[in-house]
Amino acid sequence: MLKFFTRIRLLLWILAVIGLGALVGSQVLAKLAQAEANLRSLETETVTTYPVETETLTTTNWQTWRSYYGQAKSAHTQNITTYEREIVRTVNVDVGSPVKAGQTVITLQVAARGAQVQSGKTAYDEAKLNYDRLKQLNRKGGISQSEVDAAYARLKSTEAALKSSQSTLQRTSLKASINGIVSARNVEPGEIAEAGAVLLSIVDPKEMEAELMVSKKDIMKINTNTPVEIYVDGTTHKGWVKRTSPEAQKGSGLYPVVVGLPEDSGILPGTYVEGRFMVNSQQNVVVIPSNVVLYRGTTQSVYLADGGKAKLVAITTGEGKEGRVVVTSGLKPGDNLITSGNRVLYDGAEIVRNVDVAGKNNKSNTNG
């Protein structure tokens, strides 16, 4: 009987120990689960999420305009000169005076010229009378034909001398050959006009043009079909290419391009102007802000928003202007370009999108 109670007591002790062990084990497992949960929570709290702004890429048309500079001038000008050295008698116009084609603007001394013309006229008349007389005598058989021929030669010689002196006399009256305005006056009455020197300049302000000096890299891209705009005093005028020069100007290495100006432009001769030529046009290209491009050595890259993470993508770029640049490879329409906050990112960084330029998913998690 005693042995039986002893066995019962031992069994109770064993059950008690097992129960206690189960209780302790359950508490330990609960503690471990709590610790693991706390650890996961701590890990979640230490992951940095970067706020960014994005732009959904599309294609656009791209034009490259290049600026060059020069001066406006009249398409029609006349420089009044004289053939011989002579004294100026009168100057009939001043700077700013309007003139018409055929109008006398300067006269030179004519006294000596007039005497030469009169002497030549007398010599010609005498030679003609002599020729007519000898021709009649030849018909009657009084003289030989050779004497008539000699008289004819003298007649032609005096006729040529008379025409030359008359032409010289006419050149003492210097006339305008175009309608326009006097732009320069370089001589006064009583002064000596040197042969070939410019005495007056006349310009026609109704048809204006600008001569712009263009660099070698663009001269072959410019022709009569090239769009061009002229800027002067804050005003834009549409011009057109009239002609280009295949030879560079000596001393500058720049190529003259003459651009026509509209009649109502109001641009005066001598005005300095800026001309903008469209030297390149591309269709359906991807263009991005130039300030998002990261330069690391010789490589260029940008960050894209991809599945809630930042993705570093290598790109190549082409021409740029006004804060934007053409992407020639690495990006495509529909990509979500990170445009703000990219300077602190790394490849695979967790991001949250604050603004999408395309207007979608404001303050939402990125899903690429």
C-alpha positions in Angstrom: 0.0 0.0 0.0 2.8 2.3 0.9 4.5 1.6 -2.4 1.3 2.5 -4.2 1.1 5.9 -2.6 4.8 6.5 -3.3 4.2 5.9 -7.0 1.2 8.2 -7.0 3.2 11.0 -5.4 6.1 10.5 -7.9 3.6 10.7 -10.8 2.1 13.9 -9.4 5.6 15.4 -9.0 6.4 14.5 -12.6 3.1 16.1 -13.8 3.8 19.2 -11.8 7.3 19.5 -13.3 5.9 19.0 -16.8 3.2 21.6 -16.3 5.8 24.1 -14.9 8.1 23.4 -17.8 5.2 24.0 -20.3 4.4 27.3 -18.6 7.9 28.5 -18.6 8.3 27.4 -22.2 5.2 29.2 -23.3 6.4 32.4 -21.6 9.9 32.1 -23.2 8.3 31.6 -26.6 6.1 34.7 -26.1 9.1 36.7 -25.1 11.0 35.6 -28.1 8.1 36.4 -30.4 7.8 39.8 -28.8 11.6 40.4 -29.2 11.4 39.3 -32.9 8.5 41.7 -33.5 10.3 44.5 -31.8 13.4 43.8 -34.0 11.3 43.9 -37.1 9.7 47.1 -36.0 13.1 48.6 -35.3 14.4 47.5 -38.7 11.4 49.1 -40.4 11.9 52.4 -38.5 15.6 52.6 -39.6 14.9 52.2 -43.4 15.2 55.7 -44.9 12.6 56.7 -47.5 13.5 59.6 -49.8 10.9 62.0 -51.0 11.3 62.8 -54.8 9.5 64.6 -57.6 9.2 62.9 -61.0 8.4 63.8 -64.6 6.8 61.3 -67.0 8.8 61.5 -70.1 7.3 62.2 -73.6 8.7 63.0 -77.0 8.8 66.5 -78.5 10.2 68.4 -81.4 13.6 70.1 -80.9 15.0 73.1 -82.8 18.4 74.5 -82.4 18.8 78.3 -83.0 22.2 80.0 -83.1 22.8 83.8 -82.7 25.1 85.8 -84.8 25.7 89.6 -85.1 26.2 92.2 -87.8 25.0 95.5 -89.2 22.0 96.6 -91.2 22.6 98.2 -94.6 20.6 99.3 -97.6 20.4 96.8 -100.4 20.8 99.6 -103.0 23.5 102.2 -102.5 25.4 104.6 -104.7 28.8 106.3 -104.1 29.2 109.5 -106.2 32.8 109.8 -107.6 34.5 111.7 -110.4 36.7 110.3 -113.2 39.2 113.2 -113.0 40.7 115.5 -110.5 38.6 118.7 -110.5 37.5 121.6 -108.4 34.0 121.3 -106.9 31.7 124.1 -108.0 28.4 123.2 -106.1 27.1 120.6 -103.7 23.3 120.6 -104.1 22.3 118.2 -101.2 23.2 117.5 -97.6 23.2 114.5 -95.3 19.5 113.4 -95.0 18.4 115.0 -98.2 16.0 112.9 -100.3 17.1 112.5 -103.9 15.6 111.0 -107.1 17.3 109.1 -109.9 18.7 111.5 -112.5 19.0 114.5 -110.0 22.2 116.5 -110.2 23.8 116.4 -106.8 27.3 117.9 -107.5 28.7 120.1 -110.2 32.4 120.5 -111.0 34.2 123.4 -112.7 33.2 123.6 -116.4 35.2 126.5 -117.9 38.1 124.5 -119.3 35.8 121.6 -120.2 33.5 124.0 -122.1 36.4 125.5 -124.1 37.6 122.0 -125.0 34.1 121.2 -126.3 33.9 124.4 -128.3 37.3 123.8 -129.8 36.4 120.2 -130.7 33.2 121.4 -132.3 35.0 123.9 -134.5 37.6 121.3 -135.5 34.8 118.8 -136.3 32.9 121.3 -138.4 36.0 122.3 -140.4 36.9 118.6 -141.0 33.4 117.9 -142.2 33.4 120.8 -144.7 36.7 119.7 -146.0 35.5 116.1 -146.4 32.4 117.2 -148.2 34.4 119.5 -150.6 36.9 116.9 -151.5 34.2 114.3 -152.0 32.5 116.6 -154.6 35.9 117.2 -156.3 36.5 113.4 -156.5 33.2 112.9 -158.2 34.2 115.5 -160.9 37.6 113.8 -161.3 39.5 116.7 -159.8 41.3 114.7 -157.0 42.1 111.1 -156.2 40.1 108.8 -153.9 43.1 108.5 -151.5 42.8 112.3 -150.7 39.1 111.8 -149.9 39.9 108.8 -147.7 42.4 110.9 -145.8 39.9 113.7 -145.3 37.3 111.1 -144.0 39.9 109.8 -141.5 40.5 113.3 -140.2 36.7 113.8 -139.9 36.3 110.7 -137.8 39.2 111.6 -135.5 37.8 115.1 -134.8 34.4 113.5 -134.2 35.8 111.1 -131.6 37.7 114.0 -129.9 34.5 116.0 -129.8 32.5 113.2 -128.3 35.2 112.6 -125.6 35.2 116.3 -124.6 31.4 116.4 -124.5 31.4 113.3 -122.3 33.9 114.9 -120.0 31.7 118.0 -119.8 28.7 115.8 -118.9 30.7 114.2 -116.1 31.1 117.6 -114.5 27.4 117.2 -113.6 27.3 114.3 -111.1 23.8 112.7 -110.8 22.1 110.2 -108.6 21.3 106.9 -110.2 18.8 105.7 -107.5 16.0 107.1 -105.4 17.1 107.4 -101.8 18.6 109.6 -99.0 22.1 111.1 -98.8 23.9 109.2 -96.1 27.4 110.8 -96.3 28.8 114.1 -97.7 32.6 114.2 -98.0 33.2 117.4 -100.0 32.5 121.1 -100.0 32.3 123.7 -102.8 35.8 125.0 -103.7 37.6 121.8 -102.6 39.4 119.5 -105.1 37.6 116.3 -105.9 40.2 113.5 -106.4 39.6 111.0 -109.1 37.8 107.9 -107.6 37.2 109.4 -104.2 33.7 109.1 -102.7 32.1 112.5 -102.7 28.6 111.6 -101.7 26.8 108.3 -100.6 23.2 107.6 -101.3 21.1 104.8 -99.7 17.7 103.5 -100.5 16.1 102.8 -97.0 13.0 101.0 -98.5 15.0 97.8 -99.1 17.1 96.9 -96.1 19.3 93.9 -95.4 21.7 92.8 -92.7 25.1 91.3 -93.1 25.8 88.8 -90.3 29.1 87.0 -89.7 28.6 83.2 -89.2 31.0 80.6 -87.9 32.4 77.7 -89.9 30.4 75.1 -88.0 27.1 76.6 -89.1 27.7 78.1 -92.5 27.0 74.9 -94.4 23.7 74.5 -92.5 22.4 77.9 -93.7 20.7 78.4 -97.1 17.8 80.4 -98.6 15.3 78.1 -96.9 16.8 78.5 -93.4 14.4 80.3 -90.9 16.0 83.5 -89.4 14.8 86.1 -87.0 16.3 89.5 -86.5 16.4 91.1 -83.0 17.0 94.9 -82.5 16.0 97.2 -79.6 13.8 94.4 -78.1 11.8 93.9 -81.3 11.7 90.7 -83.4 11.5 90.8 -87.2 11.2 87.9 -89.5 14.0 87.9 -92.1 15.0 85.6 -95.0 18.4 84.5 -96.2 19.3 86.2 -99.5 22.8 84.8 -100.1 25.8 83.2 -98.3 29.5 83.5 -99.0 31.6 80.3 -99.3 34.7 82.4 -98.4 35.5 83.5 -94.9 36.2 87.2 -94.4 39.9 87.9 -94.1 41.2 88.4 -90.6 38.0 87.0 -88.9 37.5 83.5 -90.2 33.7 84.2 -90.3 31.4 83.9 -93.3 29.1 86.7 -94.4 25.4 85.9 -94.7 23.1 88.5 -96.1 19.6 88.5 -94.6 16.7 90.5 -96.1 14.6 92.7 -93.7 10.9 93.5 -94.1 10.2 97.0 -95.5 8.3 98.0 -92.3 11.0 97.0 -89.9 12.1 100.6 -89.4 15.8 99.5 -89.1 18.2 102.1 -90.3 21.5 101.6 -92.1 24.4 101.0 -89.7 22.2 99.6 -86.9 23.8 96.6 -85.1 21.4 93.6 -85.1 21.3 90.1 -83.7 20.3 87.3 -86.1 19.0 83.9 -85.0 19.3 81.1 -87.5 17.5 77.7 -87.0 20.5 75.4 -87.8 19.0 72.1 -86.7 15.5 70.5 -86.3 14.8 67.1 -84.7 11.4 65.3 -84.4 10.1 63.1 -81.6 13.1 63.3 -79.2 13.2 62.9 -75.4 14.2 66.2 -73.6 15.0 66.4 -69.9 16.1 69.2 -67.5 19.9 69.5 -67.7 20.2 69.9 -63.9 19.1 66.3 -63.3 22.1 64.8 -65.2 24.8 63.4 -62.9 28.3 63.4 -64.1 30.7 60.7 -62.8 33.9 60.7 -64.7 33.1 60.5 -68.3 29.7 58.9 -67.8 26.3 60.6 -67.5 23.3 59.2 -65.6 19.9 60.0 -64.1 17.6 58.3 -61.6 14.3 56.8 -62.6 11.4 55.9 -60.2 11.0 52.1 -60.6 8.8 50.0 -58.3 9.2 52.4 -55.3 12.9 52.4 -55.7 15.5 54.7 -57.4 17.1 53.2 -60.4 20.4 54.7 -61.7 20.4 54.7 -65.6 23.3 55.7 -67.8 22.4 58.1 -70.7 24.0 60.1 -73.4 23.0 63.7 -74.2 23.1 65.9 -77.3 22.3 69.6 -77.7 20.9 71.7 -75.0 19.5 75.2 -74.4 17.5 77.1 -71.8 18.0 74.5 -69.1 17.0 71.4 -71.1 19.0 68.9 -73.0 18.2 66.2 -75.7 18.8 62.6 -74.6 20.2 60.5 -77.5 20.2 57.2 -75.6 19.2 55.6 -72.3 15.7 56.9 -71.8 12.3 56.4 -73.5 8.8 57.9 -73.4 6.9 56.7 -70.3 10.0 56.6 -68.0 9.5 58.3 -64.7 12.4 60.6 -64.4 13.3 61.8 -60.9 13.7 65.6 -61.2 14.1 66.6 -57.5 15.8 65.0 -54.6 18.1 63.0 -56.8 21.3 64.3 -55.3 21.0 62.2 -52.1 19.8 59.0 -53.8 21.7 55.8 -54.5 20.8 52.9 -56.8 17.9 51.0 -55.1 17.1 53.6 -52.5 13.5 53.6 -51.2 11.6 56.6 -52.5 8.2 58.2 -52.1 6.9 60.4 -54.9 5.7 63.8 -53.9 4.9 65.3 -57.3 4.5 63.8 -60.7 4.9 66.5 -63.4 2.4 64.6 -65.5 -0.2 65.2 -62.8 -0.7 61.6 -61.5 -0.4 60.0 -58.1 0.4 63.0 -56.1 2.0 61.9 -52.7 1.7 58.3 -53.5 4.2 55.5 -53.4 6.1 54.9 -56.6 5.2 51.9 -58.6 7.6 52.6 -61.5 
